[in-house]
Amino acid sequence: MNLQPFHPTLQKAIDEGIRYLNDQGAVFNPDELREPFTFDGVSYGTSRESHCVIQTLKGRRTQKYGHLTIWRSSNGQYEVNAYIL
């Protein structure tokens, strides 16, 4: 599945990043990715990152992490980037 990068709300951007990691076969706690965005949000023209431990990837134990970066443009649009390292 492809990652849809642009979203009108922060919640939709976070959900898209989580969906993408799930589609890659990762098993993780999605609350770990949501927590940094819970109270502060993302200011215009800035980005915020979140990371989580991946327990299994495609059925195998792993020591990798899921990463979620959300950037908010000056027009209020959210851009999400999610990946596994």
SULGIBEL-V573627 format. One record per residue. N is the residue number from 1. RES is the residue in one letter. SS is DSSP state (H for helix, E for strand, - for the rest). OMEGA is omega in degrees with one decimal (none if undefined). D_FIRST is the distance of its C-alpha to the first C-alpha in Angstrom with 2 decimals. Layout:
n	res	ss	omega	d_first
N	RES	SS	OMEGA	D_FIRST
N	RES	SS	OMEGA	D_FIRST
This chain:
n	res	ss	omega	d_first
1	M	-	177.9	0.00
2	N	-	175.9	3.77
3	L	-	175.8	6.66
4	Q	-	-168.3	9.29
5	P	-	-171.9	12.38
6	F	E	-176.6	15.37
7	H	E	-178.6	16.73
8	P	-	-179.2	20.29
9	T	-	178.8	20.84
10	L	H	-179.0	20.49
11	Q	H	178.6	19.42
12	K	H	178.6	16.44
13	A	H	178.7	15.41
14	I	H	179.6	15.96
15	D	H	178.9	14.10
16	E	H	177.3	10.93
17	G	H	178.3	11.44
18	I	H	178.4	12.20
19	R	H	-179.5	9.25
20	Y	H	179.4	7.01
21	L	H	175.9	9.75
22	N	H	179.5	9.98
23	D	H	177.8	6.58
24	Q	-	178.5	8.03
25	G	-	-178.3	11.06
26	A	E	172.8	13.29
27	V	E	-174.8	16.28
28	F	E	176.4	18.03
29	N	-	-176.5	20.16
30	P	H	178.8	18.31
31	D	H	176.3	21.81
32	E	H	179.1	22.21
33	L	H	-177.4	19.56
34	R	H	-170.5	21.08
35	E	H	-178.3	24.69
36	P	H	-178.4	25.25
37	F	H	-171.4	24.33
38	T	-	-173.0	26.46
39	F	-	-171.7	29.75
40	D	-	-175.7	29.54
41	G	-	-179.7	26.48
42	V	-	179.9	25.85
43	S	-	177.1	28.68
44	Y	-	176.1	28.44
45	G	-	179.6	27.84
46	T	-	177.1	26.80
47	S	E	177.3	23.88
48	R	E	-177.4	23.55
49	E	E	177.1	21.78
50	S	E	-177.5	21.02
51	H	E	176.1	20.53
52	C	E	176.2	20.35
53	V	E	175.2	21.27
54	I	E	-179.6	18.75
55	Q	E	177.7	20.80
56	T	E	177.8	18.74
57	L	E	-176.7	15.69
58	K	-	175.6	14.65
59	G	-	-179.2	18.11
60	R	E	175.6	20.13
61	R	E	-176.5	22.13
62	T	-	175.4	21.36
63	Q	-	-177.5	22.96
64	K	-	178.7	19.91
65	Y	E	171.3	19.10
66	G	E	-177.6	16.18
67	H	E	179.6	16.83
68	L	E	177.0	16.26
69	T	E	178.8	18.08
70	I	E	178.9	18.81
71	W	E	177.7	21.09
72	R	E	-178.3	23.12
73	S	-	-178.6	24.50
74	S	-	177.6	28.05
75	N	-	175.6	27.10
76	G	-	178.8	25.44
77	Q	-	178.1	21.78
78	Y	E	176.5	19.46
79	E	E	-177.0	17.02
80	V	E	173.8	14.64
81	N	E	179.8	13.57
82	A	E	179.7	12.22
83	Y	E	-179.9	12.62
84	I	E	176.0	14.38
85	L	-	none	17.83
